[in-house]
Amino acid sequence: MNDGGLRERKKRATRLALSQATIRLAFERGLDNVAVEDIAAEANVSERTFRNYFASKAEAVVATHVERGKRTAEALRERPADEPLWDALTGAIAGQFEPPPDAPAPPRIDRYTTALQKLLAEPAVQYEVFRAHAMAQDELTAAIADRTGTAAGDLYPQVVAAVANAGLGTAMAHWTRDPAQSLVALLREVFDQIRAGLPDPR
């Protein structure tokens, strides 16, 4: 790997560490009660480093979603070329939420749900979520265009990316209300319905 690629990986790792630290502390204390210096200390970096990466705590919260969008587009490009598009999309998206074998146990569901809902209700966070969705959709559109031999400005990859993001958002909204269920299973159910053309359930 060249030096440029290594630097980019390190930058992405730092962004992700700061984002995860912000989310952890916000869950424990509430976003308003978390200072930038607390986040920097939690991530073992300087306060200046935090400000080099993020303009606000809300932006840091949502950076995990932004990174996930980039990884999803990268994963789609790495799927087998002969795999059907919606199978590839399902695998690329669901794969971002499958925990590694050595992942720690999740927090208590009741506390997690309340903290997550409160964090997502913050107006500043909602604004950053909107921006993150747009960026993720652009990344996915470009990857779909590459895969299908179209241009990112064409209607087809834009529609597919919009539908995929809507499916992801719907699954996550259901999961946020009840994190005891499997998000990966929800995602696969949503994309199974999309792949089938969303037939009338009656």
N, C-alpha and C positions, 0 to 999 in steps of 0.2 A: 504494500500500500504506500502511495506517495505521501509526502509531508502534508500536502493540502488536505488529503482525505483523512489523515490522522487528526489534524487540527479540527476538522469539521466534526469528527466523531467525539472528540473531547468537549467541544462546545455544546453539542447536543446532549452529552451526558451531564454536563454542568447545569444546563437549562432544566433537564428532567429532575435532577436532584433538588434544585431550588423549588421547582413546582411541587414536588412531592412533600418537601419540608413545609411549604406554605399550607398545603392541604391538611397535613397532619396537625399542625398547630391550630389551624382554623377550626378543625373538628373538636379539638380539645378546649379551646378558649373562645371561639367566635372570631371572625375575621377582624372586626374592629379592635379586638384586644390583642392583636398580634402586631408587633413592631417589625420593621424591616431588619433591624439588628438581631432580633430573635430568630428570624428565618435564616439569616446569614450564619449565625452561630450553629443552628441546627444542621445546616448543610456543610459546615466546616469551611466556609469561605468568608471573604470580607464583605462588609456592607457595600463597598464600592462595586464589588463583583456583581452583587444582586442588581444594582442600579445600571450596570453595563448591559444587563440582559433584559431587564423589565422596567417599564415605566410605572407600574403599579402592582400592588398585591393581587388585584383581580386578574391582571394579565398573567401573573405567575400561576395562579390557580388553574387557568385554562390552558396553559402551555402544554400540559400533559395530553390534552385533546389534540392540540396542534401537532405534537410529535406523533401521536397515534395516526393522524391523517397522513403524515409523510410515510410512516412505516407501512400503512395499508397500500398506498400507491406503489411503494417499492415491492411489497409482497406480491401484488398483482402482476407486476412486470416479471417476477421470478416464477410465476406459475407455468406449468407446461403449455406450450403454444397450442397444442391440439385440444386442450381442455375447454368445454363449453363455457361461454362468457359468464353466465350466472353461477355456474359451479365454481369458477375461478374467483369471482367476486365474493361468494359466500365464504370460501376458504380463506381469502385474504382478510376479510373483515372479521370473521369469527376468530381467526387465529390470533388477533390482537388481544383477545380477552381470555384466552386459555391460560390459566396460571401455570408457571413452571413447577416441576415436581417438588422443588425445595421451598416453595412459597410459604410464608408464615400463615398461621390460621387467621381468617378474617376477623374483624372486630365484632362485638356483639351486635346482632341485627338491629335491635330496637334503638340503641344509641347511634349506630351508623346512619340509619334512616333519618332520624331527626336532625342530626348534624348536616347530612348531605342536603336535605330539603331546605334547611335554613341557609346554607351556603349558596345554593343555587337561586334562592330568592333575593339575594343581594343585587340591586340594580346594576352596579358596576360589573358584577360577575355575569349577569345576563347579557350585558352589552358585549363583553369579551367572548362569551359563548357564541353569540351571533356572528362576530367577526371570525371566530375559529371555524365555525361551520362553513363559512364562505371560502376560507383558505383551504380547508380539507376538500371541499367540493372541487375547487380548481385543480388541486393535486390529483384527485381521482379522475377528473375529466381528461387530464393530459395522459394518464396511464391507460385509460380506456381507449383513447384515440390511438395511442401507440399500438395497442393490442389489436385493434380492429382496422388499422390502416386508414383511419380517418384523420381529420384535423381537429384540434381542440376547439376551434371556432365553429365546427359543424354541429348541427342540431342533435344528431344521434348520440355522441358521447356525453353531451351536456344533459340530455334527458336521462340516460342510463345512470349517470352520476347523481343526478337529483333524486331519482327513484331510490337508488341505493342508500343515499344519505337519509332520505325520509324513512326508509326501513330501519336503519340503524337508530335514528332518533326515536322512532316508535317503540322499538325494543327496549331502549334505555329508559324511556319514560315509564314503561310498565315495570321494569326492574327497579327503578328508583322508589316506586311505591311499595315494592315487596322484594327487597334484596335477598330473601331466603331462597328464591327461585334461581335457577341457573340462567345467567345472561347469555351464555353460549347457546343453550338450548332454545331460548327465546329468539335469538338471532337466526338460528337455523330454521325455526318454524316460520318466522317472517319471510325469509328468503325462499323457503319452499312455496309459500303462497304467491310470492311475486313471480317465481319461475313458472308456476302453473297458470299465470295470467289472472290471478285474483278472481277465480270463478265465484259465482253467486253461492253463498254458503247454504242456501235453501235447496 
